[in-house]
Amino acid sequence: MRYLIIALILLTSCTTTKNTNFQSMRLQKESNTETIQEDIIKFSTTIFKENEGDYTNFRIPVIVKTDTALIAICEGRYRKHDHAQNDIVLKRSSDNGKTWSNLEIIHSDKALVMVNPSAVALESGRIILFYETFPHGYHARKDGWIKMLHTGFEKGKTQQLIYRYSDDDGKNWTKPQYLEKKIRFDDFTTSGSPANGIELKKGKHKGRIVMPALYNKRVNSHTREFYTGVIYSDDKGETWTRSNFVPFEFEYQTDEVLISETDEGEIYMNGRPQFPYRTVSRSKDGGETWEPFSIDQTLYGSPCNSGLLKFSYSDKEKRGITFFSQNASSGGYLGRSNGTLYISYDDGLSWSYKKLLIPSYFGYSQIVKISETEIGIIYEAFDNEYLTKFISIDIKKIIK
């Protein structure tokens, strides 16, 4: 009922600094929905399924590709709850997603809850991985018996931000490095965001590694505020720096964020706000500072983390393409369905293509480049059971 009230308020009365009416925006966008085009899906496979190994289900997937493998990473949960003494696990594919390896555990500790994996595959083949740990009994939000995380850095009550890397497709990982004291302000409680990172390929900051960042600030034992930005490294991950926060000029805050590099070498950010549209921002200095969030009126759906990929060709003269995946559910907060793929030829300034791919449940998703003619999408498919699926998309059939 709480979410129904929020959704109704947003759709009838919420305005931005530009006096945007969400109800009229919703009606306009629904009229543009195109019919399903299953012919662009080359194949679909299941990566993680419920009751596999010791886990009841798997959530919050990310996916990266090296020269030799696809690696899917997510939370392995012992209960169907965000706070379930989760582990960080992976599976690997050597045939571009058609088949997947047995389940492998990256990190397991029953005293901790491990959440929000964020990964990037560098041109060198190294996979960089971030994730957070919470002490059992504490989380980013209060929920029943679960307490809100404390501020500061006292063990047993506060978050840790872990950084690791692998040089062999995730078979072996470096020991955890703990970066919370470097990245998180001491009056905040969290400092991670589940999505793929990027390695900049253009301009003054070429080679910089940039990871999305969501910060929770504790207001009191029941209330939190969201702040977003990135963290970045100019020395292949040896040291990390936090950016300025992204300014916001309207009431509702943005939490989980996605990032991609533009053809001009800027960084485009796409965020999940507390209403059924996406917020966007740009950085012109490699992620150090950001323009204020604005609202993208094209991207409507139930608030949920989504997928973003800047698809670059081997031919450097060809302009890249931005792909975005999300549910396009008209249910607002009440449902996650209608998995839809969008294409932008101007780095997210406009979206010229929209196709419904998955009419059923479509939760968290991420996108990965497979080849010059193919992308893959990993997504949560929670219809009759908890599945994490992968679909291969033939982009020759949809790009200009």
N, C-alpha and C positions, 0 to 999 in steps of 0.2 A: 504493500500500500504506500510505503514511503516513496518508492521510486515512481509509482503512478502519479502521486501528487507532484513530485519534482518535474516529471515529464510534461504534465498538463500545464504547470506554471510556465515552463520554458516555451512550450509551443503556443501559448496564448498571450504571454505578456512580456517575455524577455526581450530586451533590446541591447544592442551594443552601442559603442560610441557613435556609430553611424545610424542608430535607430533601426536596426535590422529586425524584421518581424519573422520569427521562425516558422510560424504556421503557413504564411504565404510562400516562404521559401520551400517548405516541404511539398506543398501542392504543386509548385512549379517543377521541381526536380522529379517527382514521381511520374509526371506525364512524359518524361523523356526516357524512361527505362526501356531498354531494348530486350528482345526476346533471347532466350538461352541459345548459345551457340556451342553445343558440345563438340562439333567437328574440329575445333581448334585444340581440344584436349587430346594429346597423343596417347597417354595412358595414365592410370591412377593406381597407386599402391598404398598399403597401410604400413606405416613405420612402427608406431607404438600402439598397443591395444591394452585395454584394461585387464587387470589381474595377470599381467606378465611379470615373471619373477616374483619378487616380494611386494610389488606395488599394486595398489588398487587402481591407479590411473596415472596419466602423464599430462603435464600442462606446460604452457609458456615455451613453445618451441622457437628455436632459431636454427638457421642453416647456412653453411658456408661451403665453398668449393675451392679445392686446391687443384693442381695439375693432374692429380691421380685419384681423387675421391671427393664425394659429397659427404659432409659430416653434419648430422642432425643432433642437436643438443637440447635437452629440456629438463624439467623437474620431474623426478620420479617420486610420486606421493604415496604415503602409506595409508592415508585416509583421503576422502573426497572433500578436501578443505584446503584453503590457501595456507593454513598453518598446520602442517601434517608431518613434521619431522622429515621434510623432503630431502632427497639426495639430488645431485647433479649427475645426469647420465647421458650416454650418446649411443648412436648407431651410425654405421658407415656404409656407403654404397660405392662400389667400384665400376658400376655400369650406368651411371647417370640417373640413378633413382629407381631402376626396375626391380632390384633386389637389395636387401639390407642385411647387415651383419647381426649377430646376436647382441644382446644388450650388454653394454659395458658401463661400469661405474667410474666416474671421475672423482667424486668426493662423497663420502658417507660418514655421518657422525650423528648418532641418535640424540645427542644432547643439543643439536642445532637444527634449525630450519633453514634450508638453503633455497634461495629464490633468485629470480630475475637474471637468467643467463644472458650475456651480451657478447657477441663474438665477431671477429673479422679475420679473413684470410688475407695475408699480405702477399705481394708479388713474389716474395722470396719463398713462399710456401708455408711460412710460419702461421699458425693459428693462435690468435690472442683471445683470451677468454676472461671476462669479468663475471662475478656473481656476488650476491650478498649472503651473509649468514645472520640469522636472528637466534638468540637463546630460546630454547623451548619454553613456551609460555608467554612470549613477547612477540609483537608484530608491529607493522607500520600503523595499524589501526586497532582500536579496541573492538573486540568481538566476543561477547559472553565472558567466559573465564579468562580469555586471552587479554593480557594487558598491553597497553601501548608502550613501545620502546622508550627508554629513557634517553635524554640528551647526554652529551659528554662521551666518555670512552671507557667507563667502568665495565669490566668483563662480567658477563652473566646477566646484564640488563640492557646492553646496547648492541647496535649493528656493527658488523665488520664488512669491509669491502675487499674482496679477494681478487687478485690478478695472477694469472698463470699463462703459460704458453706451451705449445707443442710443435715440434719440427718433423713429426712423422705421422701426420693425418690423425692425431688424437690418440695414438696407441700409448704414448707416454707423455706425461705432463710435468712441468717444473713444480717444485714445492710452492705452496701458497705464499704470496707476498701480501701483506695487509696494508692497505692504502687509506683506510678511513681517516686517519689523523692528518693525512696530506690533502684529502679531497673534501671531506665533510666538515662543515662548520660545527663547533662544539655545541651550539644550541639547536642543531638539527638532529634528526633521528635516522635518516636513510640517505643514500647517495648512489643509486644505481637505476638503470632503466632497461627493460628487456627488449632488445632489438639489435640488428646488425650494425656494426661500426663501419667506417670507411677509411681508406688510405688515399689521401689526396694525390691527384695525378697531374695537376696543372699549377702554374703560377708560382708566386713567391714561396708558398708553403708546401710545395710538392714534396711528397714523402711523409707528411704529417699524418699520424694516426689519430682519428677522431672517434670518440665513443659517445653515444647519447647518455644524458644524466638527468635523473629525476630526484629532487630533494624533498623530503617531508620535514616540515617544521612543526614541532609539537607546540600547540597553543595551551592545552591542558590535558588531563588524562583521557578525554574523550574526543578532542578536536585537533585537527591538523590542517596545515596549509601546504600547497604545492608550489614548488619553484623548479624551473627547468633550465638546462644549459647543456654543455658538453664538457668532457675532459679530453685532453690531447697530449700527444708526445711527439717530439721532434728528434728523438734519438732511438727509434725502433722499440720503444717501450721501457727503456731504462729508467726514465723519470716521467712524471705525469703532472699536468697543470690543469686546474679547473678554470672554466671560462666565467665571464660575467653571466648573471641570470638574464633570461629573455624577459624584457619588460612586457607587462600586459595592462591594457587600458580599459578593460571591462570587468564586470563583477566575477565571472566564473573562470576558475583557474584551469590550467592545462597540466596533465600529469605525464603519462608515458609519451615519449617523442621518438620520431624517426628522422634520419638525416641522409642526404645524398649530395654529391658534388654537381654543380652546374657546368655547362660547357664553357662558361667564362671563368671558372675557378672559384666561384662563390659556393657557400653551403646553404642548401635549402632544408628547412626543418618543417616537419608535419606532425602535429600533436593531437592528442586525445583530450579534449576539454570536458567539462561537466555539462555539456549539452550535445544534441545530436548532429553537430557539424564539426569539421576539422579546423584547427587553428594552424596558421603558417607563419614562418619568419625566415629571414635571410641574414647571413653573415658575409661581410666582404673582406674580413681579415683572418680567414682560416678558422673561424669559430670562437675567436676571443671575445667579440662583442656582437650584439644581435639587434635587429630592428624589432620594434614592438610586435607582438602577435596581432594578426588580423584573421578574419574568418573567411574560409573558402566555402562559398555558397553552393558549389557543385557537389561537394563530398558530404552526403547525408547518410547517416546510419546510426545504429545503436552504439553508444560509446564503448569502444573496445580497441585494444592495440591492433595495428594493421601492418601491412607490408609495403616497403618502398625500395625501389631499385633504380639506379641510374645505369642504363644499359649502354655501354660504350663499345664501339666497333674497333677491330684491329686496325682498320683504315682510319688514321687520325683525322683525315679530312672530312669524314662523315660525321654529321651531328648526331649526338646520342639521343636516346629516348628514355623518358621517365615512366616507369610502371608503378601503379599503386593498387593494392588489393585491400578490400574491406567488406564487411557485411553492408548491404544497402537496405537494411530492414526498415520498414515504416513503423516498427514497433517502438522506436525510440529506446528508452531504457529497458523495455520489456522483452526484447528478443534479439538474437543474433542469427540471422539467416540471410539468404540471397547474397552469397559470395560473388563479388563483382570485381572485374578488372578494368582499370582506367589507364589511358595512355595520354601523356603530354609530350608535345614536341617543343615546348618552350620552358622546360624546367619548372613545371607546376604553376605557371601563370595562368594557364587554361588547360582544360581537359577535352580533347577532341574525340575521344573514343571511350565507350562505356559498354561492356558486355557482361551479362549475367552468366556466371560459370556454374555455380553451385546453388540451386534453389533451396537446399536444406540448411542445416546448422553450419555456420561458418564463424568460428571464434577467432582467437589470436592467429595471425598469419605472418609469414615472412617470404620474400622473393629472392631467388638466386639466379644468376646467369649460368646457363649450361653450355651454350655454344653460340655461334653467330646467328643461329636461327631458332634458338630454343631457350625458354626460361622455365624455372620450376617454382612451384608454390607449396610450402608446407603450411598446413592449417589444422585447427581443431575441428573435428567432425563429431559432435556429441549428440547424435540423434537418438538412437536406441542404446548405444553404449559409448564409452569414452574411447575414441580413436583419434590418432594423429595421422593425417594422410598427406600424401605428396602427389601433385599432378604436374605433368609435363605439358607445356603450352607451345604449340607451333606458331611462332610469331610471324612467319612469312604470310600467314593468312589474315593478319590483322594490321600490319604496319603499312604506311604509305609507300 
